[in-house]
Amino acid sequence: MEHQLRPNEHGPRERLAHIGPSALTEAELLAIWLGSGRRGCNAIDLAQELLRAFGSLRGILTAPRRRLAEHPGIGPARLSQLQVVLELARRHHRETLICGPSLTDPRTARDFLQAELRDLAYESFCLIYLDSRYRVTGFEPLFRGTIDCAQVHPREVVRRALEVRAVAVILCHNHPSGVAEPSEADKIITRRLRDALALVDIQVVDHLIIGEGACTSLAELGLI
C-alpha cells in the first residue's frame, strides 16, 4: 500500500499554498508531483532517494527508462508521467520563443535550445525560422546524426527555408560530448549554408552550438 503525502502545516503542499513553488526545495517539488511514496517510505523520502540516486532533478528527468524502472516506487505510470513533464517543459520554451518579440540577441534563444537539445545522446541539427522582423515563425530538427556528427545537406536546408517562407534563419545543433566549442567541420558547414541561403536571399543570423550548460554563438565569434 502506498503512503500518501500527509497534509500538515509544514508539508510541501501547505508550503506551496502559502509561499509559492519557487521557495520549495527540489525534494518538496518532486514529492508533490509523486503524491505518494511506497511501503515504509513517504513521498518526501522517495523524492530524496531519487535525488541521491540520480544526482539531480535533471538526472531524474533524463535518466534511461530502464534505470528509473529499477528504482523501488517508480512504476510504468510514473515513468510515463516523467516523460510528459519533460516534454511539457520543452513545449513551454518553444511556445515562449515563437510567441515572443523579435529575436535579435542570441541569448534569447539559448534557454529554449538548452531545454530542447542539451540532453540528447545524438547530434541534432535544427533550424529556427525568422520573418522579416526577426520574429520566430518555427523551429525544426532537420538532421539527426550519431554521437559524433550529423550529415547536413545544404540543398535540404534551402528547400525547407523556402517552403516555410523564412526571411532569415538561425542554425543550431548540439554536441553530445558537452563541449560547445565549434569544430572545423562546424565552421565549414556554417559557411556553406550561409552562402547557399544567400543565393535565395535568406540570411543566416547565427549558428548556435549547445553543450553541457553552455551555448556558443558563431556570430559572436565573428564566424558568420
PyRosetta script that sets phi, psi and omega in degrees:
from pyrosetta import init, pose_from_sequence

init()
pose = pose_from_sequence("MEHQLRPNEHGPRERLAHIGPSALTEAELLAIWLGSGRRGCNAIDLAQELLRAFGSLRGILTAPRRRLAEHPGIGPARLSQLQVVLELARRHHRETLICGPSLTDPRTARDFLQAELRDLAYESFCLIYLDSRYRVTGFEPLFRGTIDCAQVHPREVVRRALEVRAVAVILCHNHPSGVAEPSEADKIITRRLRDALALVDIQVVDHLIIGEGACTSLAELGLI")
pose.set_psi(1, 131.0)
pose.set_omega(1, -179.7)
pose.set_phi(2, -75.2)
pose.set_psi(2, 147.9)
pose.set_omega(2, 178.4)
pose.set_phi(3, -98.2)
pose.set_psi(3, 116.6)
pose.set_omega(3, -177.4)
pose.set_phi(4, -71.3)
pose.set_psi(4, 155.6)
pose.set_omega(4, 175.5)
pose.set_phi(5, -70.5)
pose.set_psi(5, 110.0)
pose.set_omega(5, -173.1)
pose.set_phi(6, -78.9)
pose.set_psi(6, 129.4)
pose.set_omega(6, 178.0)
pose.set_phi(7, -71.2)
pose.set_psi(7, 132.3)
pose.set_omega(7, 170.3)
pose.set_phi(8, -154.8)
pose.set_psi(8, 171.0)
pose.set_omega(8, -171.7)
pose.set_phi(9, -65.4)
pose.set_psi(9, -18.5)
pose.set_omega(9, 179.9)
pose.set_phi(10, -110.7)
pose.set_psi(10, 7.7)
pose.set_omega(10, -177.8)
pose.set_phi(11, -73.0)
pose.set_psi(11, 160.9)
pose.set_omega(11, -178.6)
pose.set_phi(12, -57.1)
pose.set_psi(12, -41.1)
pose.set_omega(12, -178.8)
pose.set_phi(13, -65.4)
pose.set_psi(13, -39.8)
pose.set_omega(13, 179.3)
pose.set_phi(14, -69.2)
pose.set_psi(14, -40.4)
pose.set_omega(14, 176.4)
pose.set_phi(15, -64.5)
pose.set_psi(15, -37.4)
pose.set_omega(15, 176.2)
pose.set_phi(16, -59.9)
pose.set_psi(16, -44.8)
pose.set_omega(16, -178.6)
pose.set_phi(17, -66.5)
pose.set_psi(17, -33.4)
pose.set_omega(17, -173.9)
pose.set_phi(18, -92.0)
pose.set_psi(18, -34.6)
pose.set_omega(18, -173.3)
pose.set_phi(19, -123.7)
pose.set_psi(19, -5.2)
pose.set_omega(19, 175.7)
pose.set_phi(20, 89.9)
pose.set_psi(20, 161.6)
pose.set_omega(20, -174.4)
pose.set_phi(21, -67.5)
pose.set_psi(21, -30.0)
pose.set_omega(21, -175.4)
pose.set_phi(22, -66.6)
pose.set_psi(22, -21.4)
pose.set_omega(22, -178.7)
pose.set_phi(23, -88.3)
pose.set_psi(23, -7.9)
pose.set_omega(23, -177.8)
pose.set_phi(24, -84.6)
pose.set_psi(24, 153.2)
pose.set_omega(24, 175.1)
pose.set_phi(25, -76.4)
pose.set_psi(25, 165.6)
pose.set_omega(25, 177.3)
pose.set_phi(26, -62.2)
pose.set_psi(26, -36.6)
pose.set_omega(26, 178.6)
pose.set_phi(27, -63.8)
pose.set_psi(27, -40.5)
pose.set_omega(27, 179.1)
pose.set_phi(28, -66.7)
pose.set_psi(28, -43.3)
pose.set_omega(28, 178.1)
pose.set_phi(29, -62.0)
pose.set_psi(29, -44.0)
pose.set_omega(29, -179.6)
pose.set_phi(30, -66.0)
pose.set_psi(30, -37.1)
pose.set_omega(30, 179.3)
pose.set_phi(31, -65.1)
pose.set_psi(31, -39.6)
pose.set_omega(31, 177.2)
pose.set_phi(32, -63.8)
pose.set_psi(32, -41.7)
pose.set_omega(32, 178.3)
pose.set_phi(33, -64.5)
pose.set_psi(33, -42.7)
pose.set_omega(33, 179.8)
pose.set_phi(34, -63.6)
pose.set_psi(34, -41.0)
pose.set_omega(34, 178.5)
pose.set_phi(35, 78.8)
pose.set_psi(35, -32.5)
pose.set_omega(35, -179.3)
pose.set_phi(36, -153.6)
pose.set_psi(36, 162.8)
pose.set_omega(36, 177.9)
pose.set_phi(37, -104.0)
pose.set_psi(37, -134.3)
pose.set_omega(37, 175.4)
pose.set_phi(38, -141.0)
pose.set_psi(38, 179.9)
pose.set_omega(38, -176.3)
pose.set_phi(39, -56.7)
pose.set_psi(39, 124.7)
pose.set_omega(39, 178.4)
pose.set_phi(40, 78.0)
pose.set_psi(40, 9.4)
pose.set_omega(40, -174.7)
pose.set_phi(41, -151.3)
pose.set_psi(41, 113.3)
pose.set_omega(41, 179.5)
pose.set_phi(42, -78.6)
pose.set_psi(42, 179.9)
pose.set_omega(42, -174.0)
pose.set_phi(43, -63.9)
pose.set_psi(43, -39.7)
pose.set_omega(43, 178.6)
pose.set_phi(44, -63.8)
pose.set_psi(44, -45.0)
pose.set_omega(44, 179.4)
pose.set_phi(45, -61.0)
pose.set_psi(45, -42.8)
pose.set_omega(45, 179.8)
pose.set_phi(46, -65.0)
pose.set_psi(46, -40.3)
pose.set_omega(46, 178.5)
pose.set_phi(47, -61.9)
pose.set_psi(47, -44.2)
pose.set_omega(47, 179.5)
pose.set_phi(48, -65.9)
pose.set_psi(48, -37.4)
pose.set_omega(48, 175.6)
pose.set_phi(49, -58.7)
pose.set_psi(49, -47.6)
pose.set_omega(49, -178.6)
pose.set_phi(50, -62.5)
pose.set_psi(50, -42.3)
pose.set_omega(50, -179.9)
pose.set_phi(51, -64.6)
pose.set_psi(51, -38.0)
pose.set_omega(51, 177.0)
pose.set_phi(52, -69.0)
pose.set_psi(52, -41.4)
pose.set_omega(52, -175.9)
pose.set_phi(53, -68.6)
pose.set_psi(53, -35.9)
pose.set_omega(53, -174.4)
pose.set_phi(54, -110.0)
pose.set_psi(54, 0.3)
pose.set_omega(54, 170.5)
pose.set_phi(55, 88.5)
pose.set_psi(55, -29.0)
pose.set_omega(55, -176.4)
pose.set_phi(56, -170.9)
pose.set_psi(56, 170.4)
pose.set_omega(56, 175.8)
pose.set_phi(57, -62.9)
pose.set_psi(57, -42.0)
pose.set_omega(57, 176.9)
pose.set_phi(58, -61.5)
pose.set_psi(58, -39.4)
pose.set_omega(58, 178.5)
pose.set_phi(59, -60.1)
pose.set_psi(59, -36.8)
pose.set_omega(59, 177.4)
pose.set_phi(60, -67.9)
pose.set_psi(60, -48.1)
pose.set_omega(60, -174.3)
pose.set_phi(61, -66.0)
pose.set_psi(61, -27.5)
pose.set_omega(61, -175.6)
pose.set_phi(62, -110.9)
pose.set_psi(62, 7.4)
pose.set_omega(62, -179.3)
pose.set_phi(63, -67.9)
pose.set_psi(63, 149.7)
pose.set_omega(63, 175.3)
pose.set_phi(64, -57.7)
pose.set_psi(64, 141.2)
pose.set_omega(64, -178.0)
pose.set_phi(65, -56.0)
pose.set_psi(65, -39.4)
pose.set_omega(65, -177.7)
pose.set_phi(66, -63.6)
pose.set_psi(66, -41.3)
pose.set_omega(66, -178.9)
pose.set_phi(67, -68.3)
pose.set_psi(67, -40.2)
pose.set_omega(67, 177.3)
pose.set_phi(68, -63.5)
pose.set_psi(68, -42.0)
pose.set_omega(68, -177.2)
pose.set_phi(69, -63.1)
pose.set_psi(69, -24.8)
pose.set_omega(69, -179.5)
pose.set_phi(70, -76.7)
pose.set_psi(70, -14.3)
pose.set_omega(70, -177.9)
pose.set_phi(71, -81.4)
pose.set_psi(71, 128.0)
pose.set_omega(71, -179.9)
pose.set_phi(72, -57.4)
pose.set_psi(72, 132.7)
pose.set_omega(72, 179.1)
pose.set_phi(73, 97.8)
pose.set_psi(73, -6.7)
pose.set_omega(73, 178.2)
pose.set_phi(74, -112.1)
pose.set_psi(74, 107.3)
pose.set_omega(74, 179.4)
pose.set_phi(75, -106.3)
pose.set_psi(75, -173.8)
pose.set_omega(75, -178.5)
pose.set_phi(76, -57.2)
pose.set_psi(76, -38.3)
pose.set_omega(76, -178.6)
pose.set_phi(77, -64.3)
pose.set_psi(77, -44.6)
pose.set_omega(77, -179.4)
pose.set_phi(78, -70.7)
pose.set_psi(78, -33.3)
pose.set_omega(78, 174.7)
pose.set_phi(79, -59.7)
pose.set_psi(79, -45.2)
pose.set_omega(79, 179.6)
pose.set_phi(80, -64.5)
pose.set_psi(80, -40.0)
pose.set_omega(80, 180.0)
pose.set_phi(81, -64.1)
pose.set_psi(81, -38.3)
pose.set_omega(81, 177.9)
pose.set_phi(82, -62.4)
pose.set_psi(82, -41.5)
pose.set_omega(82, 177.6)
pose.set_phi(83, -62.3)
pose.set_psi(83, -40.0)
pose.set_omega(83, 180.0)
pose.set_phi(84, -65.5)
pose.set_psi(84, -42.1)
pose.set_omega(84, 179.4)
pose.set_phi(85, -58.5)
pose.set_psi(85, -46.2)
pose.set_omega(85, -179.0)
pose.set_phi(86, -65.3)
pose.set_psi(86, -41.5)
pose.set_omega(86, -179.8)
pose.set_phi(87, -67.8)
pose.set_psi(87, -36.9)
pose.set_omega(87, 176.4)
pose.set_phi(88, -61.6)
pose.set_psi(88, -41.5)
pose.set_omega(88, 178.0)
pose.set_phi(89, -62.2)
pose.set_psi(89, -42.3)
pose.set_omega(89, 179.1)
pose.set_phi(90, -63.2)
pose.set_psi(90, -43.0)
pose.set_omega(90, -178.9)
pose.set_phi(91, -69.1)
pose.set_psi(91, -32.4)
pose.set_omega(91, 174.7)
pose.set_phi(92, -61.6)
pose.set_psi(92, -47.7)
pose.set_omega(92, 178.4)
pose.set_phi(93, -62.0)
pose.set_psi(93, -40.2)
pose.set_omega(93, -179.0)
pose.set_phi(94, -64.9)
pose.set_psi(94, -43.7)
pose.set_omega(94, 179.4)
pose.set_phi(95, -65.8)
pose.set_psi(95, -39.5)
pose.set_omega(95, 177.4)
pose.set_phi(96, -61.8)
pose.set_psi(96, -41.1)
pose.set_omega(96, 179.8)
pose.set_phi(97, -65.1)
pose.set_psi(97, -47.0)
pose.set_omega(97, -174.8)
pose.set_phi(98, -71.6)
pose.set_psi(98, -33.3)
pose.set_omega(98, -177.9)
pose.set_phi(99, -90.6)
pose.set_psi(99, 0.6)
pose.set_omega(99, -174.9)
pose.set_phi(100, -83.6)
pose.set_psi(100, -173.3)
pose.set_omega(100, -179.3)
pose.set_phi(101, -76.2)
pose.set_psi(101, -174.1)
pose.set_omega(101, 179.2)
pose.set_phi(102, -56.8)
pose.set_psi(102, 142.9)
pose.set_omega(102, -175.8)
pose.set_phi(103, -102.1)
pose.set_psi(103, 89.4)
pose.set_omega(103, -177.4)
pose.set_phi(104, -111.2)
pose.set_psi(104, -7.4)
pose.set_omega(104, -179.2)
pose.set_phi(105, -122.8)
pose.set_psi(105, 126.2)
pose.set_omega(105, -179.5)
pose.set_phi(106, -55.0)
pose.set_psi(106, -27.0)
pose.set_omega(106, -178.2)
pose.set_phi(107, -63.5)
pose.set_psi(107, -26.2)
pose.set_omega(107, -178.2)
pose.set_phi(108, -62.6)
pose.set_psi(108, -34.2)
pose.set_omega(108, -176.6)
pose.set_phi(109, -89.8)
pose.set_psi(109, -10.7)
pose.set_omega(109, -169.8)
pose.set_phi(110, -67.3)
pose.set_psi(110, -43.6)
pose.set_omega(110, 179.8)
pose.set_phi(111, -60.2)
pose.set_psi(111, -42.9)
pose.set_omega(111, 179.4)
pose.set_phi(112, -61.3)
pose.set_psi(112, -47.3)
pose.set_omega(112, -176.3)
pose.set_phi(113, -69.5)
pose.set_psi(113, -33.5)
pose.set_omega(113, 176.0)
pose.set_phi(114, -61.4)
pose.set_psi(114, -45.0)
pose.set_omega(114, 179.7)
pose.set_phi(115, -66.7)
pose.set_psi(115, -34.6)
pose.set_omega(115, -174.6)
pose.set_phi(116, -79.0)
pose.set_psi(116, -38.1)
pose.set_omega(116, -166.5)
pose.set_phi(117, -119.0)
pose.set_psi(117, -21.0)
pose.set_omega(117, -167.5)
pose.set_phi(118, -59.8)
pose.set_psi(118, -37.9)
pose.set_omega(118, -172.0)
pose.set_phi(119, -94.7)
pose.set_psi(119, 8.4)
pose.set_omega(119, 178.6)
pose.set_phi(120, -72.7)
pose.set_psi(120, 140.5)
pose.set_omega(120, 179.4)
pose.set_phi(121, -86.0)
pose.set_psi(121, -4.6)
pose.set_omega(121, 179.8)
pose.set_phi(122, -127.0)
pose.set_psi(122, 163.4)
pose.set_omega(122, 179.5)
pose.set_phi(123, -84.4)
pose.set_psi(123, 131.4)
pose.set_omega(123, -179.7)
pose.set_phi(124, -126.6)
pose.set_psi(124, 126.5)
pose.set_omega(124, 179.1)
pose.set_phi(125, -103.3)
pose.set_psi(125, 127.4)
pose.set_omega(125, -172.7)
pose.set_phi(126, -131.4)
pose.set_psi(126, 163.3)
pose.set_omega(126, 174.9)
pose.set_phi(127, -124.1)
pose.set_psi(127, 137.9)
pose.set_omega(127, 165.8)
pose.set_phi(128, -105.3)
pose.set_psi(128, 121.6)
pose.set_omega(128, -177.1)
pose.set_phi(129, -93.0)
pose.set_psi(129, 138.4)
pose.set_omega(129, -178.3)
pose.set_phi(130, -125.6)
pose.set_psi(130, 151.6)
pose.set_omega(130, 173.7)
pose.set_phi(131, -93.7)
pose.set_psi(131, -169.5)
pose.set_omega(131, -174.6)
pose.set_phi(132, -66.9)
pose.set_psi(132, -17.5)
pose.set_omega(132, 177.7)
pose.set_phi(133, -102.6)
pose.set_psi(133, 14.9)
pose.set_omega(133, -179.7)
pose.set_phi(134, 61.8)
pose.set_psi(134, 28.9)
pose.set_omega(134, 171.4)
pose.set_phi(135, -87.3)
pose.set_psi(135, 140.8)
pose.set_omega(135, -178.4)
pose.set_phi(136, -72.4)
pose.set_psi(136, 127.2)
pose.set_omega(136, 176.7)
pose.set_phi(137, -110.2)
pose.set_psi(137, -9.9)
pose.set_omega(137, 178.1)
pose.set_phi(138, 177.6)
pose.set_psi(138, 165.1)
pose.set_omega(138, 176.8)
pose.set_phi(139, -138.8)
pose.set_psi(139, 136.6)
pose.set_omega(139, -176.2)
pose.set_phi(140, -150.0)
pose.set_psi(140, 123.3)
pose.set_omega(140, 168.1)
pose.set_phi(141, -72.8)
pose.set_psi(141, 129.8)
pose.set_omega(141, -176.9)
pose.set_phi(142, -109.1)
pose.set_psi(142, -37.9)
pose.set_omega(142, -176.2)
pose.set_phi(143, -133.7)
pose.set_psi(143, 136.3)
pose.set_omega(143, 177.4)
pose.set_phi(144, -117.4)
pose.set_psi(144, 129.9)
pose.set_omega(144, -177.0)
pose.set_phi(145, -116.1)
pose.set_psi(145, -165.5)
pose.set_omega(145, 175.2)
pose.set_phi(146, -85.9)
pose.set_psi(146, -167.3)
pose.set_omega(146, 176.9)
pose.set_phi(147, -70.3)
pose.set_psi(147, -13.9)
pose.set_omega(147, -176.6)
pose.set_phi(148, -99.7)
pose.set_psi(148, -40.6)
pose.set_omega(148, -172.9)
pose.set_phi(149, -160.5)
pose.set_psi(149, 162.4)
pose.set_omega(149, 172.7)
pose.set_phi(150, -122.6)
pose.set_psi(150, 139.6)
pose.set_omega(150, 178.5)
pose.set_phi(151, -85.8)
pose.set_psi(151, 111.3)
pose.set_omega(151, -175.6)
pose.set_phi(152, -103.5)
pose.set_psi(152, 126.2)
pose.set_omega(152, -176.5)
pose.set_phi(153, -109.9)
pose.set_psi(153, 109.7)
pose.set_omega(153, -177.4)
pose.set_phi(154, -53.9)
pose.set_psi(154, -37.0)
pose.set_omega(154, -178.9)
pose.set_phi(155, -60.9)
pose.set_psi(155, -40.5)
pose.set_omega(155, -179.8)
pose.set_phi(156, -69.6)
pose.set_psi(156, -37.2)
pose.set_omega(156, 177.7)
pose.set_phi(157, -62.9)
pose.set_psi(157, -46.0)
pose.set_omega(157, 178.9)
pose.set_phi(158, -62.9)
pose.set_psi(158, -43.6)
pose.set_omega(158, -179.3)
pose.set_phi(159, -59.4)
pose.set_psi(159, -47.1)
pose.set_omega(159, -178.0)
pose.set_phi(160, -67.7)
pose.set_psi(160, -40.2)
pose.set_omega(160, 179.5)
pose.set_phi(161, -62.6)
pose.set_psi(161, -37.9)
pose.set_omega(161, 176.9)
pose.set_phi(162, -69.2)
pose.set_psi(162, -39.9)
pose.set_omega(162, -178.9)
pose.set_phi(163, -60.9)
pose.set_psi(163, -38.1)
pose.set_omega(163, -178.6)
pose.set_phi(164, -92.6)
pose.set_psi(164, 4.1)
pose.set_omega(164, 176.7)
pose.set_phi(165, 60.1)
pose.set_psi(165, 40.9)
pose.set_omega(165, 177.1)
pose.set_phi(166, -73.4)
pose.set_psi(166, 141.4)
pose.set_omega(166, 174.5)
pose.set_phi(167, -94.8)
pose.set_psi(167, -27.8)
pose.set_omega(167, 178.5)
pose.set_phi(168, -149.8)
pose.set_psi(168, 161.8)
pose.set_omega(168, 179.3)
pose.set_phi(169, -140.4)
pose.set_psi(169, 156.6)
pose.set_omega(169, 167.2)
pose.set_phi(170, -115.5)
pose.set_psi(170, 123.4)
pose.set_omega(170, 175.4)
pose.set_phi(171, -82.8)
pose.set_psi(171, 145.9)
pose.set_omega(171, 177.4)
pose.set_phi(172, -155.7)
pose.set_psi(172, 145.1)
pose.set_omega(172, 173.0)
pose.set_phi(173, -156.8)
pose.set_psi(173, 164.0)
pose.set_omega(173, -179.3)
pose.set_phi(174, -106.1)
pose.set_psi(174, 157.0)
pose.set_omega(174, 170.9)
pose.set_phi(175, -112.8)
pose.set_psi(175, 104.3)
pose.set_omega(175, -179.8)
pose.set_phi(176, -57.6)
pose.set_psi(176, -21.3)
pose.set_omega(176, 177.3)
pose.set_phi(177, -65.9)
pose.set_psi(177, -19.1)
pose.set_omega(177, -178.1)
pose.set_phi(178, 94.4)
pose.set_psi(178, -12.9)
pose.set_omega(178, -179.5)
pose.set_phi(179, -89.0)
pose.set_psi(179, 121.0)
pose.set_omega(179, -173.8)
pose.set_phi(180, -92.4)
pose.set_psi(180, 6.7)
pose.set_omega(180, -179.4)
pose.set_phi(181, -73.7)
pose.set_psi(181, 138.8)
pose.set_omega(181, -179.6)
pose.set_phi(182, -71.6)
pose.set_psi(182, 136.2)
pose.set_omega(182, 175.3)
pose.set_phi(183, -85.3)
pose.set_psi(183, 172.3)
pose.set_omega(183, 175.8)
pose.set_phi(184, -62.5)
pose.set_psi(184, -36.8)
pose.set_omega(184, 178.0)
pose.set_phi(185, -63.3)
pose.set_psi(185, -37.8)
pose.set_omega(185, 177.5)
pose.set_phi(186, -62.8)
pose.set_psi(186, -41.9)
pose.set_omega(186, -179.3)
pose.set_phi(187, -66.6)
pose.set_psi(187, -39.8)
pose.set_omega(187, -179.0)
pose.set_phi(188, -66.1)
pose.set_psi(188, -47.4)
pose.set_omega(188, -178.0)
pose.set_phi(189, -67.7)
pose.set_psi(189, -31.0)
pose.set_omega(189, 176.4)
pose.set_phi(190, -62.0)
pose.set_psi(190, -45.7)
pose.set_omega(190, 179.6)
pose.set_phi(191, -65.5)
pose.set_psi(191, -41.5)
pose.set_omega(191, -179.9)
pose.set_phi(192, -63.2)
pose.set_psi(192, -43.0)
pose.set_omega(192, 179.7)
pose.set_phi(193, -70.4)
pose.set_psi(193, -39.2)
pose.set_omega(193, 176.9)
pose.set_phi(194, -58.5)
pose.set_psi(194, -46.4)
pose.set_omega(194, -177.6)
pose.set_phi(195, -69.9)
pose.set_psi(195, -39.8)
pose.set_omega(195, -179.6)
pose.set_phi(196, -65.9)
pose.set_psi(196, -42.9)
pose.set_omega(196, -179.9)
pose.set_phi(197, -71.0)
pose.set_psi(197, -30.9)
pose.set_omega(197, 178.3)
pose.set_phi(198, -63.2)
pose.set_psi(198, -28.2)
pose.set_omega(198, 179.1)
pose.set_phi(199, -64.9)
pose.set_psi(199, -23.4)
pose.set_omega(199, 178.3)
pose.set_phi(200, -114.0)
pose.set_psi(200, 23.5)
pose.set_omega(200, 175.1)
pose.set_phi(201, 60.2)
pose.set_psi(201, 38.3)
pose.set_omega(201, 173.6)
pose.set_phi(202, -114.0)
pose.set_psi(202, 126.4)
pose.set_omega(202, -175.5)
pose.set_phi(203, -88.8)
pose.set_psi(203, 137.5)
pose.set_omega(203, 169.4)
pose.set_phi(204, -93.0)
pose.set_psi(204, 109.7)
pose.set_omega(204, -176.6)
pose.set_phi(205, -77.4)
pose.set_psi(205, -38.2)
pose.set_omega(205, -176.8)
pose.set_phi(206, -165.7)
pose.set_psi(206, 165.8)
pose.set_omega(206, 169.7)
pose.set_phi(207, -130.9)
pose.set_psi(207, 114.3)
pose.set_omega(207, -176.6)
pose.set_phi(208, -104.9)
pose.set_psi(208, 133.7)
pose.set_omega(208, 179.2)
pose.set_phi(209, -114.9)
pose.set_psi(209, 123.9)
pose.set_omega(209, -176.8)
pose.set_phi(210, -99.0)
pose.set_psi(210, 127.1)
pose.set_omega(210, 175.4)
pose.set_phi(211, -122.6)
pose.set_psi(211, -156.5)
pose.set_omega(211, 179.9)
pose.set_phi(212, -80.9)
pose.set_psi(212, 99.0)
pose.set_omega(212, 179.8)
pose.set_phi(213, 70.4)
pose.set_psi(213, 16.2)
pose.set_omega(213, -178.3)
pose.set_phi(214, -143.0)
pose.set_psi(214, 153.4)
pose.set_omega(214, 177.2)
pose.set_phi(215, -140.6)
pose.set_psi(215, 124.4)
pose.set_omega(215, -179.0)
pose.set_phi(216, -105.7)
pose.set_psi(216, 131.3)
pose.set_omega(216, 177.4)
pose.set_phi(217, -101.2)
pose.set_psi(217, 118.8)
pose.set_omega(217, 177.5)
pose.set_phi(218, -69.2)
pose.set_psi(218, -26.8)
pose.set_omega(218, 175.8)
pose.set_phi(219, -65.0)
pose.set_psi(219, -41.9)
pose.set_omega(219, 179.4)
pose.set_phi(220, -66.1)
pose.set_psi(220, -25.9)
pose.set_omega(220, 177.7)
pose.set_phi(221, -86.0)
pose.set_psi(221, 0.1)
pose.set_omega(221, 179.9)
pose.set_phi(222, 75.9)
pose.set_psi(222, 25.8)
pose.set_omega(222, -175.3)
pose.set_phi(223, -106.0)
pose.set_psi(223, 9.4)
pose.set_omega(223, 176.5)
pose.set_phi(224, -102.2)
pose.dump_pdb("model.pdb")
